[in-house]
């Protein structure tokens, strides 16, 4: 066991020594070969530092394309998505006729997708990712990456929908029911057919019901009538909804309230 550990330490030392020696070599050929070797061995940090060192040395030569491409890729593999997006974009601008440009354009969008935060955070980067990925699909509709690119857009859209829906739902949770109705209706307009559409209809009914219950008597008739209107709209669209039982309960109670007004 001790001998095995010693061997590992020696190998690591030799590897680090080789890596340091590459930085001291003149020119770029040996560094480039070393950088590509480290890249193939998935030692992306070492590869990226060597590629970065080589970049100014090969600028304007035929080697610059491969250095710039794999430098961006090395950053991507280190989860440095903002940097990789920037360098893939730079590659696209510099090498628009390269055979690697389609892959670079996809990876630019994919890097932005990977940088997209959780749904509860600001989604500006998600919008930017959707824009770039959609532009890629429009430009290369039959690319080998197009199907995956479409899936990425779907994921990002769901994340954005979730952000908007949960923002609207927060009004409901904090008992700001009038604001909840406005926000939920705006959500339905902004994201027709959303996976959260069904729940949004239910929350509108519940919000209106709770408003009606706590209203002054002279306002209750109109407000309970709105509950029934919202329910009918909901049931027409989602007759087998998982929220049907609770929604129907509020509808029946609203009809009972309206019945007392009719008797007076």
Secondary structure, DSSP 8 states (H G I E B T S, - for coil): -HHHHHHHHHHHHHHHHHHHHHHHSSSSHHHHHHHHHHHHTT-HHHHHHHHHHHHHHHTTSTTHHHHHHHHHHHHHHTT-HHHHHHHHHHHHHH-TT-TTHHHHHHHHHHHHHHH---TTS--HHHHHHHHHHHHHHHH-TTSTTHHHHHHHHHHHHHHHHHHHHHHHHHHHHTT-HHHHHHHHHHHHHHTTT-TTHHHHHHHHHHHHHHHHHTS-HHHHHHHHHHHHHHHHHHHHH-TT-TTHHHHHHHHHHHHHHHHHHHH-
